[in-house]
């Protein structure tokens, strides 16, 4: 934990430029007070002011998303089609099922390595240094892919091994980035409890730290998806110039990210790594499991009273935090990512069977999803969510995640319908713009389900476990990719309809089951969020 002098010096270095919510609040320190019970139910809740500078570190995630989209968009064509294909761009000629399998492997690897990134950040380097190391590592990986994608090297057979090695190295770098950027950005906000303040219109409002964290994650995800919009560039460069040019652009973006991180290295409030708590958490969890699956019985106070034990290396507060962390890991769905992977792989192959009107068949996959996120997120953040709050409806994370599952089910059902239509129609007669709604729905599902799960994991996890819980959240994405990898043999033209239809139906059922099982946590939302804030206040008082 950073000491107070470091905190003060870092805060002085930050520019005064700020982002404010739709209902910006003014600095009126004398009017701030904790809300009464009546005010909690009657006053409108708004976001606190958010320093703009905290988003500079997101440049690493922008570069990661830029490269991820620049790879996963063209990857299906790069692997599936041969080098000198006059109909579709290609390089390796390995076929649809191999291309889909490699896409799922890359997605799996990128969401598996954050566990390593979280461990390194918590144990040795801290979040910022781990992000920097991850960025440099990924730069090396995309350099390998760029070099081996040059036509002269493709002709010598270097493309396939170069791709596999490069993807592995990029995934290692992504692990250092993905598990740490979100928590580092969010922890720059120091708000602990809700308070009452007058806004610029004289209205008394409640400044809510939960809404502030939600807004930070929404804006962080919006900025991050600027990088995802690389698909708009990648597919055209792939078609008009070549795959090597796509990878060269990604290499340049990562190099720029390294430069920006070096410039901004002193702009952030950082905390010294306190060592991995995995061993202590596992020991405490095992103690609770052995005592009737009751975590309260793992508390030192209980063990001292009933068993006379005084050797436990944790306190009662640690057990309370661990209970909340376990809850934070629950409301996530690996099956969601199995469906998501289909929209990147098999839907691109579906587009290749349609009339693309002279456009690249992966054009929509690389552009519509991120552009939809860039449009939908501000609408949800600035219009829909505040409107729901004014009507007294709290659209809490568990409810948002369930809605995201339903939307994803609809997207895959639409893919099944279009695949059936292609079977029944003359070759290349169906307009490929008919798949556009699939990517709009996928973007909405991603915002509702994945972004809400990130927010949920951050707000519930104890400070010492935030990177770990974030990485476990991403690990479930890897589980979904592993399922996709297992199903990749069915990713053929004759069988993919059954895959689409089955996934849509199962996703719909899982959305219902998920809400029935986890909606109870909506009632505990405020209490669980306050556990870690109170713990930090207690530790600060002890210091």
N, C-alpha and C positions, 0 to 999 in steps of 0.2 A: 504494500500500500504506500502510495506516495506521501511524503510528509507535507505539512502545511506550507512550509516555505517554498517547496517546489511547486505546489499548487498555485500559490500566489504569483510566482514568477511566470508560470506558463500562462495564467489568465491574463497577465499584463501584456503578453506578446500577441494575444489574439486581437484581430481587427474588430472594430465596433459594428461592422456590417452584420445584419441579422435578417433571418427569414421569419416572418410572422404568420400566424394562422389566418384563416378567413376572418375570424373575429379577433384582431390583434389586441393585446392588452398593453396598457401603458405602465410605466414604472411608477407606482405610487406606494412606496414602502410603508408609509404610515397607515395605509388603509388595509394592509394585509392582515388576515386573521383566519384562524381555523374555522371552517363552516360549522354551524349548529345543525342539529338533527333536522330542523325545519328547512334550513337553507340547502341541505343535501338533497332534499326532494323537490325544492321549488326553483332553485337557481339553475341557469343554463351552465353547462360545463364546456370549457374551451381549452385549447392548447396553450402552453406557455411559449415564450419567445425561444427561438432555436438559433444558435450561432451558425452562420453560414460556413465558417471555416472548418467545422467538424466534418464536412463532406469531402474535403480534399483527399483524404485517405482512400475514398471510394474509387480514386483513379486506378488503383490496383484491381478492384473488382470490375471496373469498366473494361480494363485491358483483358481480364480473364474472360468476361462475357463476350467481348469482341472476338477473341480468338476461338472460344467455344462455338459461337455461332458461325464463324468463318470456317470452322472445321466440320461441324455437324451438318450444316446446310449442304455444302458441296461433297461431304464425305460419301453419301450414298452413290452419287454419280462417279466420284473418284475411284471407289472400290468396285462398283458393280459393272461399269462399262469399260470396254477396251480402249486403248490409247487412240487409235485412229478410227473412231466411230463417227460416221458422217451424220448420224441422226441425233445422238445425244453426246455431250462431252463426257470423257472418261479418261482413265489412266491405267488401272490395274486389271480390269476384266475378270473379277472374281465372282460375279453373279450377285443376285438380290439377297439370298440367304446369308452369304458371307458378309456382305455390306451391312445388313441389318444387325448381324451378330457383333461386328466390330463397333458399330454405333452404340449398341447396348453395353459392350465392354467399356468403351470410353466413358459413358455416362456412369457406369458402376464404379469405375476407378476414381473418377473425379469426386464422387460422393463417399467413397470409402476412405481416401487419404486424409480428409479433415480430422479423423481421429488422431492420426499422427501429428498433424498440425496443431491440434489442441494440446496434446501432450507436450510438445516442444515449447509452446507458448507458456503453458502453466508451470513447466518444470525449469526451463533454462532461459529462454530468450525474452519472454514477454510478448505481447500481441504485436506491437509495431515492428519489432525486429523480425518476428516470424513472417509477417506479411511481406516485408522487404525481401527476405530470403526466398520466399515462395515466388515472388515476382521475377527475381533473377533466375531461379531454376526453370520457370516456365519459359522465359526468354530463350534459354538454352534449348529447350524442347522444340519450340516452334522454329528455331534456327535449323535443327536437324531435319525437320519435315520440309522446310523451304529448300534446302540444298538438294535433298533426294527427290524432290518433285520437279527439278529442272529437267527438261526433255532429254538431255544427253545422259543423265543419270537414270532416268526411267528406262531408256533403251538398254541400259546395262543391267537392269533388274534390281536397282537399289530402292525403288519406290516402296515396295511392300515392307521390307525390313526397316527401312527408314521411317515409315509411317508408324509401325508398331512401337519402335524405340521412342520416337518423338512423342507419341500419345502417352506412354508410360511416364516420361519425364515431365510433360506438361501436367499430367494428373498429380504428380508429386508436388509441383509448384502450386497447383490449385488448392491442394490440401492446406497449405500454409495460409492461403488467402481466405478461403471460404469460411473457415471456422472462426476467423478472428476479426474480419472487417466489420461485420454487423455489430458484435458486442463492443468493439472499440469505439465505433461511432455512437452507439446508444449510451455508453457509460460516460460520455462527455457531458451529458445532462445530469445535473446534480440534484434535481427536484426530488424530495422525499415524500411530502404529504400534500394533500389538496389544501388550497387556501382561497379566501375570498378577496377579490380585487375589483376595482372599477375599471372598465375599459374606456376607450377614447370617447364613446358616446354617453358616458356616465352610467352605463348599466352595470349593476353588480353581478359578477359572474364567478363561478368556481374554476380556478385554474387546476386542472386535473393532471397529475403526473402520468396516469395510465393512458389518457388520450394523447399526451405529449409523446410518450414512447411509441404509441401506435403511429402518430404522424411522422416521427423520425424514421421509423421503418418504412413507411409509405414513400417518403421522399428519398430515402436511401435506395429503395428498390427502383424508383423512377430514374434516378441518376444512373444506377447500374445498367438499366435497360437501354440507355443511350448506346452503350457498347453492344448490346444485343441487336440493335438495329443495323449492325454490320452486314446482315443478310441482304440489305438493299444494295450494298456495293458488291458483296462477294459473288453473288450469282451472275451478275453482269460481267465482272472481271473474269470469272471462270469461263464464261461463254465466249467473250470477245478477245481475251488475252491468253489465259491459261491458269491452271491451278497454282503454279509457282508464284504468279503475281498476287493471288489471294493470300498466300502464306507470307509473302514478303510484306504486305500491308500489315498483317497481324504482328509480324516481327517488329515493325516500326512502332506500332502502338505500344507494345510491351516495353520497348526501349524508352519511349516517352514516359511511360508510367514509372520506370526506375528513376528517371530524371526528376519527376515531380515529387516522388517520395523522398529523395535526397534533399530537395529544397524545403519540404515541409516537415522534416524530421523533428523539429523542436516546437511544433505548434500544438502538440497534443498532451493532454493529461494522461500519463501512463502510470502503471503500477508495477512494482517489482514482482517477478514470478515468485510464488510462495511454495513451489514444489507441488508435485502431482498429489491429489487427494484420492486417487483411484483406490489405493490400498486401504486407506482409512474407511472410505465409503463402502468398499466391498466387505470389510470386516464388520462394520456397523450393520450392513444389510443382512449378512449371514447371522449375526446375533439376533436380529429381529425375526428372521425366518425360523431360527431354532426355538424361539419363544412364542410359538403359535402364530407366526406371521404378523406379529404386533410390533411395529417399530417403536412405540412408546416404551416397550420393555428393553430396548437397546440403549435407553438413556442411562448415563452413569448414576443418576439419582435413584432410579429403579433398581439397578444392579447392586448398588451399595446397600439399599434398604432390604432387599430380598435375598441377596447372595453374598453380601459383604465384599464385593469386588471394588477395587480402587485403582486398577491398572489400565483402564480403558483410555486410549489416546484421543478422545473427543469429549465434547461437553453436550449438555442437553440441547443447546441451540443448534449444534451441528446436526443432530438427529432431526430436529424440526425442519431445517433447511433441506436435508436429504429427502424427507417425505415430500416436500414441495417439488424438489428436483425430479423425483420419480413420477410425480403427477405431470410435470412438464414434458416428460418423454412419451407420454401415452397417446395424446390425441393427434397422431400422424399416421398416414396411410401409405405403405409401400406399393399397394396396388394402384394408387393414383399415378405413381411414376411409371408403372408398367404401361398404363394407358397413354401417358404423356410420350413415352418413347415411341409408341406406334404413330403418333402424329409427326414425328421427326423422320422415321424410317419408312414404314409401310405406306403412309399417306403420300410421301414423295414418289414412291413407286407407282401408286395409284394415279398420280398426276401424269406420269409418263405414258399411261394408257389413254389419256384424254387429248383433246385438241388444245394445245398450249398456245395457239395463235402466234407462234414464232418466239414465245418467251421461254426462258429456261424452266424446266419442269419443277425445279426446287425454288423458284422465285417466291411463291407465296409462303413457303415454309420459312424462308430466311427473312421475310419482311413483315408479314401481316401480324404475326404474334408479338414482336417487340413494339411495333408501331401501335398496335391495339393497347398494349400495356401503357405506353406513353400517353395515350388519350384517356383510357379508362381510369387510371390511378388518380389523376387530378379531379376527375368528375366524382369519384367515390370519396376522396379525401375532403374536397371542398364543397361538394353539393349534397350527395346522398347521405353520408354518415352524419354531418351536422343536422340535416333535415330530420333524420330518424331520431337523433338525440332531442331535438326540439319537440318532437311528438311523444317523447317519453319512452322510446324503444331503444334499448341498449343492444346494439348488434355486436355481441360479444364474440371472442375468438372461436369458441367451440361451434357456435351457430354458423359463423362465417365459413369455417372449415367444412362443415356438413354441406352447406350450400355449394361450395366449390366442388365437392364430390359429385353432387347431382348434376352440376353443369358439365363436368368432365364425362359423365355417363352419356349426356346428350350429345357431346362432340363425337364420341366414338360410335354412337348409334347412327349419327349422320354419315360417318365414314362407311359404316356397313351398308347403309342405303345407297350411297353413291357407288360402292363396289358392285352391288347387285345390278345397278343401272348400267355400269360399264359392261358387265357380263352379257346383258340383254341387247346392247346397242352395237351398231357397226364399229369397227376399230377406229379409234381416235375421232369419234364423233361427239362425245360429251365435252362441253365447255369446261376447261379446268378451273375457271373462276367459281364453279359451283362448290369447290372445296374451301373457298374463302371463309364461310361461316365456321368451319371446323377450327381454324386458327384464332378467330375472334373468341369463340367459346373457350378454347384452351387458354387464351390469355386471361379471360375473366376467372376461369377456374384456378389458374396459377396465383392470381392476386388473392382470391378468397381463401384458398386452401394453403398454399405453400407460404405466402407472405404472413398470413395469420399464424401459422405454426411457428415461424421464426419469432414473431412477436411474443407468442405464448411461451415459447421456450426461454426467451431472454427474461421476460418479466417474472417468471416463476423460479428460475434457477438462482441459487446463491451466487454471490460474486465470484467465489473461488471455483465455481462449477460452470460458469457461463459458456466458456469455450467448449468444455466437455459436452454439455447438454446440446449446444448448437451442432456439434459434430455428430452426436447421436441422432439428432433430427435429420441431418444429411445422410447418415448411415442408412436410414430407412429408405432414402431415395436409392441407395446402392442395392438394397434388397429388391426393390422393384425392378431395377435394371438387371439383376441376376435372374429374376423370373422371366424377363424379356429375352435374356440370353438363352434360357432353357427352351423358350417357345420359338426361337428363331428358325428351327427347321420347318415350322409350319408357315413361315413368311414366304410363301410361294404364291404365284398368281392363282392357282386353283384352290388353295386352302385358306387364303387370308380372309375371305368373307366370314368363315366360321370363327376365326380369331376375333375379328371386329365385333361380331354379334355377341359372342360369349363374354368378352371383356366389358361391353356396355351393360349387359344384364347383371353381371357380378358386381360392377362398380355401383349400380343403382341400389342393389340389395345391401352392399356394405355401407352406403351412405345412410340408409335407414338404421341399420344396426349401430353404426357409429353414434348417431344422434341419440338413440335410446340409451346407449351405455354411458355417454360422456356429457350429456346436457346437464347433469347434476352439478358439474363443475362450474357452470355459469353462476350458480348461487354462491360459490366460494371465491369468485374471481377477485373481488376487492381484498378479502382477507389474505388469500395466498400471495397477492402482489405486495402486501404490506409486510409480510414476514421478513423478507430480505432487507427492506428499508429499515425496519426496526432493529434488525441485527447489525446493520452498518452503523446506525446511530449509537447503539450500545458499545460497539468497538471503538468508535470515535471518542465517546465519553471516557472509556478506559484509558485511551492514549492521552 
